[in-house]
């Protein structure tokens, strides 16, 4: 399985028809059609796949317990309990506790199915402790303590009763590793098989990216898969934590979805959910900037999809919100956004940076709002938004050394992007980045025409997570953590730092840290836009500008989804430095260079 389930190869596997289960028929069985049950039924857009572990990471070696034939769990046993116990893994306790740790090779969302044979003590159910982990050390941890292992949002550590000669499914979390311990003394169990129950949406990867740098290719694929995992009931921020619709997190996730899957309905479904959960004048998720992100996502969605009918459905709420936002400008032309003032966690104690970021974000939001008011036919509100944005431009905040704030200032055109890049964003390279706002730093540095600096940053920052065993990108990351740190896929040796348990801050201390967070997928969208060079010019991708910028790459090729089909692109750098391009676009899409 290892060749199929790690790193960039995982994407081809997850997208291939041989891997994807057929979706279940939407209709109920005939006897239930037309009954009250039909009215109470909700379809699940996801499918399930059973995955065998690829390796045994660890097994107990204490006196008083034994683990035998563990490798049997790596075989292709059929998913059916039977009386045949010849090739089973046995856990046996006398005075100790037998346990083993399984690696499924890649971060997954779902649970685990445990199947027993005919042999358990007294032919009775037995108790197993099951622990899920995004890292080896999390799966091996005890609840609480300095490393902060927990069961928040998704229960990942519990003791269950496993039937005699049967099977049971447990868990609903994000994980790669599963530890199983026989809980009771003087007992034994024989395990027929243990399989991950992978729960995900069956989606075609319409967008693609392949270049002369395999490290960048892996990063693009990993970002795409990170968001794919978070496309569950709704578009979540993380599959282990928080499993919620955080609307600010959704902006980079939406950009990745549009670059990889095209216009997936999970985005409007999630946008509408938060809208309906947040009556005005409340702020979405209790964070004032997140209501601005809701506006910006709608603007982007309309640009890429051209779905005017859906945008018009937002008019009552959108116009009310824009009226509220247009009043958040003080007499000194500074933003006056209320409490719940948040950009991202690493900048949360830098009050001048928060002001600079919110000030810039409000300008961007009001500009986007003015454009949507034109679609609404609301000329008065359009002018109100433009006037408020013009007033904000009269004040230039200080980013206070924050790359996040500087990036938003550049994108809002409050200050020259090249100057902000030279003074704030480029110094220190990837140091001082965050996985969430890293996307906006990349966009701002591209605006400053520093493509090479962006490519180096992506390789250093997101690439370092891959070097540490990541198969999805993390809630946050700091390059300083990497010094003397062990990767997530091995037991931490003595004298090494635990990259998962020993670091983190704010809400993500230690093992509470999510290692699959959709807001960290920014390089995927950025590479499609800036290296493949696809820029949407007219709503619905009716016109796109192709402007590849390869930096130190020799070539790049890939696809980009539009409502009319995919655009196929290949760009090759010539000996004189010029780029030769081959572009195949649907007839409905006008391409300009």
BELNORVEN-V90690 format. One record per pair of residues at least 4 apart in sequence whose C-alpha atoms are under 6 Angstrom apart, sorted by sequence separation. I is the first residue (numbers start at 1). J is the second residue. If there is no record, write none. Layout:
<<I,J> <I,J>>
This chain:
<<6,10> <12,16> <93,97> <144,148> <151,155> <218,222> <231,235> <238,242> <239,243> <250,254> <257,261> <258,262> <268,272> <278,282> <283,287> <293,297> <297,301> <301,305> <302,306> <314,318> <315,319> <322,326> <329,333> <330,334> <353,357> <355,359> <357,361> <358,362> <365,369> <383,387> <403,407> <420,424> <421,425> <422,426> <434,438> <446,450> <457,461> <458,462> <459,463> <460,464> <466,470> <498,502> <504,508> <505,509> <508,512> <509,513> <523,527> <526,530> <527,531> <528,532> <529,533> <538,542> <561,565> <562,566> <573,577> <574,578> <4,9> <5,10> <93,98> <133,138> <144,149> <151,156> <230,235> <238,243> <258,263> <283,288> <302,307> <329,334> <373,378> <409,414> <410,415> <421,426> <433,438> <445,450> <446,451> <465,470> <504,509> <508,513> <529,534> <536,541> <538,543> <561,566> <573,578> <574,579> <4,10> <133,139> <143,149> <230,236> <237,243> <278,284> <284,290> <329,335> <399,405> <486,492> <504,510> <529,535> <537,543> <560,566> <573,579> <91,98> <132,139> <143,150> <210,217> <236,243> <284,291> <328,335> <329,336> <399,406> <410,417> <503,510> <537,544> <560,567> <572,579> <131,139> <230,238> <236,244> <283,291> <328,336> <502,510> <536,544> <559,567> <572,580> <230,239> <236,245> <328,337> <373,382> <501,510> <535,544> <559,568> <571,580> <486,496> <500,510> <501,511> <535,545> <571,581> <485,496> <500,511> <558,569> <570,581> <370,382> <442,454> <484,496> <485,497> <486,498> <534,546> <557,569> <570,582> <484,497> <485,498> <533,546> <557,570> <569,582> <485,499> <533,547> <556,570> <569,583> <370,385> <533,548> <556,571> <568,583> <532,548> <555,571> <568,584> <531,548> <555,572> <567,584> <469,487> <531,549> <555,573> <567,585> <70,89> <154,173> <366,385> <468,487> <469,488> <531,550> <554,573> <69,89> <469,489> <53,74> <68,89> <403,424> <68,90> <403,425> <67,90> <401,424> <67,91> <132,156> <335,359> <66,91> <131,156> <66,92> <131,157> <363,389> <65,92> <130,157> <430,457> <65,93> <130,158> <65,94> <129,158> <64,94> <129,159> <418,448> <64,95> <65,96> <128,159> <417,448> <430,461> <64,96> <65,97> <66,98> <85,117> <128,160> <234,266> <65,98> <127,160> <404,437> <407,440> <411,444> <127,161> <407,441> <410,444> <83,118> <126,161> <127,162> <126,162> <234,270> <125,162> <407,444> <60,98> <125,163> <60,99> <125,164> <475,514> <59,99> <124,164> <139,179> <474,514> <59,100> <134,175> <356,397> <435,476> <474,515> <58,100> <133,175> <134,176> <248,290> <434,476> <474,516> <475,517> <58,101> <132,175> <247,290> <356,399> <473,516> <474,517> <57,101> <133,177> <472,516> <56,101> <57,102> <132,177> <248,293> <56,102> <132,178> <251,297> <353,399> <543,589> <545,591> <118,165> <131,178> <353,400> <473,520> <542,589> <543,590> <544,591> <545,592> <546,593> <55,103> <117,165> <131,179> <357,405> <360,408> <364,412> <543,591> <545,593> <54,103> <116,165> <130,179> <356,405> <360,409> <53,103> <54,104> <116,166> <130,180> <53,104> <115,166> <129,180> <357,408> <115,167> <129,181> <207,259> <288,340> <353,405> <360,412> <1,54> <114,167> <128,181> <207,260> <287,340> <114,168> <128,182> <129,183> <206,260> <113,168> <128,183> <205,260> <206,261> <113,169> <127,183> <205,261> <112,169> <112,170> <333,391> <111,170> <326,385> <333,392> <111,171> <111,172> <110,172> <326,388> <110,173> <109,173> <109,174> <174,239> <108,174> <121,187> <173,239> <174,240> <108,175> <121,188> <173,240> <107,175> <108,176> <120,188> <107,176> <120,189> <296,365> <106,176> <119,190> <104,176> <117,190> <292,365> <103,177> <116,190> <102,177> <116,191> <117,192> <102,178> <115,191> <116,192> <101,178> <115,192> <101,179> <115,193> <100,179> <100,180> <114,194> <99,180> <113,194> <99,181> <113,195> <98,181> <112,195> <436,519> <439,522> <98,182> <112,196> <436,520> <81,166> <111,196> <112,197> <435,520> <111,197> <110,197> <110,198> <153,241> <109,198> <110,199> <153,242> <95,185> <109,199> <94,185> <93,185> <94,186> <93,186> <93,187> <92,187> <92,188> <91,188> <91,189> <6,105> <90,189> <452,551> <5,105> <6,106> <90,190> <451,551> <5,106> <89,190> <88,190> <89,191> <88,191> <88,192> <73,193> <52,195> <51,195> <50,195> <51,196> <50,196> <50,197> <49,197> <49,198> <48,198> <48,199> <47,199> <47,200> <46,200> <47,201> <46,201> <15,204> <8,218> <8,221> <306,539> <306,540> <304,539> <305,540> <303,539> <304,540> <303,540> <304,541> <226,472> <222,472> <253,518> <253,519> <259,525> <252,519> <256,525> <249,519> <252,522> <255,525> <241,514> <238,516> <238,517> <237,517> <237,518> <227,518> <226,518> <223,521> <262,561> <223,524> <220,524> <212,553> <212,554> <212,555> <211,555> <211,556> <210,556> <210,557> <210,558> <209,558> <208,558> <208,559> <136,488> <207,559> <135,488> <136,489> <207,560> <136,490> <147,501> <207,561> <206,561> <148,510> <149,511> <147,510> <148,511> <147,511> <106,471> <7,471>>
